[in-house]
Amino acid sequence: MRGLGELVFSTTNKCNARCQDCPIVPSTRPSARLRLKDMTGIVDEVHAWGSLKLVVFTGGEAFLLGDDLRKAVSHISTKGVSTRIVTNGFWADSKGKALKILGDLKDAGLTELNISCDDYHQAFVALDNVKNANEAAIEIGLPALLVHRRKPGGTITVEYLSNYLGVDLQIWRAGKVNSDNNVICTSRNIPLSPHADADGANACEYADEREWAGPCQSVLRSIIVFPDLSVQLCCGIALNWIPELTIGSLPEDTLQTVLTRGNQDLIANWLALEGPSSILDFVRSKKPAINLAHRYVGRCHLCNELFTNPEVRKVLVKHAAERREGLLMMRGALDWVANDWAAPAAALEHTDASPESATPGESCSPVES
């Protein structure tokens, strides 16, 4: 099984924050978390395939795992695999506490810390906590990236954070050499809430079409495992119950079986080869009157809008198989010349379950989960 370089654990759906448009923490679901033995077992299986480079712990809030988080980091580090933790920093309510917690994790082999800080998170977590965590990471030599979602009309801008933290924050650049510390990744907020007013004055910041067109860089190269051990074939930004992105559940199948199923899935390959913009064009060609926007924040926003729209899903149930031959030829050519695909796709599967009967967590089309 080649090509799976990144493994993401959505460690828990519990969080001390309730950020707007968070795809992971629904208030109506019972609390759940991944067990240490599940995480280490999954890592062992994926590591044996020879391509795993990074394991990411996110949430919810990953630090709610307590010492299991440190133990998981330690286990992964013995395999020479990098680790990253994404956190809101709630635990860093003093500099001394932050030094102790991060020091233990660095000793266990933690490679990188990501600290969320913006108007959304700081409605629940004091900005002093971010300052404590950032300063502690610098003091012990742990690379730390500040992760910032821009809120139009918001208070906590990059400039505001630089002043508050007393440092000159540098903007993180993809594919460039970046500093280990005092660096910030700032991006548009992706509106995922079903009640979001997409045209509201402060709703979101739209991107140029070039930024949301083209193949998804995550599907078939990264997976996310949720607390209930369901597996999603992308980075996990879209709502986590979308059937087309959820390819199975580990209690019922082995991880290799789940990934093989996803690797042969029509929609997964479509997203990986041509991206959600291609699906958007296809759906519009079949049903021009369908109510879909003409601008998006990014690919994840578009993907979420497509697969939470019942009319889109009806079109795909009826017509998606028309793209099977073309996608299979593209996939076959890539499998022939490249080494970064998960496995050859012998066939691209497409089911015809009715979307009217689909509910969150069930498959409608084309994934059987």
C-alpha positions, 0 to 999 in steps of 0.5 A: 500500500504505497503513498499514504504519507500523512495520518491524522487522528481526530483524537476526540470530539470534545473541546472546551471551545465551540468555534464557529464552523468547527467541523468536528465538535457537534453539540448534539453528539456524545463525547468520544475519544480515540484510545491509545491502543487504537492509535498505536495499532493504526500507526504500526500498520501504516508504518509497515507500508513504508511511506508514513512521514507525519502523524497529526493529532487534532480534535476537538482538543487533542490535549484532553487525552492527557498522558495518552497523548504523550505516550502516543507521541513517544511510540510514533517517535521511535519509528522515526515519524514526525508528529504534530499536535494542533491545540487551542492552548487552553492548558497553558494558563501559566508560563511554568505549566506550559514549559512543563507540558511542552517539555515532556512532549518534546522529550517524548519526541514531539516535532511540532506544535500548532496553536490556533489563535484568532477571533473564533478561538479567543472567544473561549481561550484567553490570548495569554494562553497562546502567549505562554505556549508560544514563549514556552515552545521557543524556550525549549526549542520546539517548533511552533506554528500559530494558525490563524483564520481571518474573520472579516471585521475581526479584532485579532489580525496578524498585526494585533497578534504581533503586538500582543505577543511582542514579536515580529510574526512572519507569514508562513509560506508553503513550499518555502523555508520558514522559521521554526518559531514566531511564524503564523499561517493565516488563511480564510475561514471556511464557512461550514455551518448550515446556518451560515449566511454566505452573503453576510457582511462578515461571513467569509473571504472568497478566493479567486477561482484559481485557488479552488479549481483543480485536484484536491491535494489531500484525497488518497494521500492523507486520511483522518481517523475519528473517535468512533474509528470511522475513516475519512479520505481527506484532511478532514476540514469538510463536515465529518459525516459526509458519506462520499468522504467516509470510506469505512470503519475500523471495527468492521474492517482492517485499515488496508481494506478500508483504504483499498475501498477508498482507493477504488472509489469513483468520487475519491478518484474524481476529487484526487484527479480533477478536484471538486470544481470538475464535479461542480461543472459536471453537476451544472451540465446535468442540471443547469438550474441547480442552486450552487454558488459561483464563488468559494473560499477554497476547495474544502468549502466547495467540496462541503457545499457539493456533498451537503446539497441533496440535489447535487447528490441526486445528480451524482447518483444518477450520472456519476458513473458516466465519468468512470471510464475517463477517470480510470484511464487517468488513474491507470496512467498515473499508476504506471508512471508514479510511485505516490498513489496508494494502490492500483485502481482495478475498478472505480466503484459507484453505488446507486443508493438513494440520497433521500434515505441517507443520514449522517454516517450512512452511505448514499453514493458512491461510498459504502461505509 
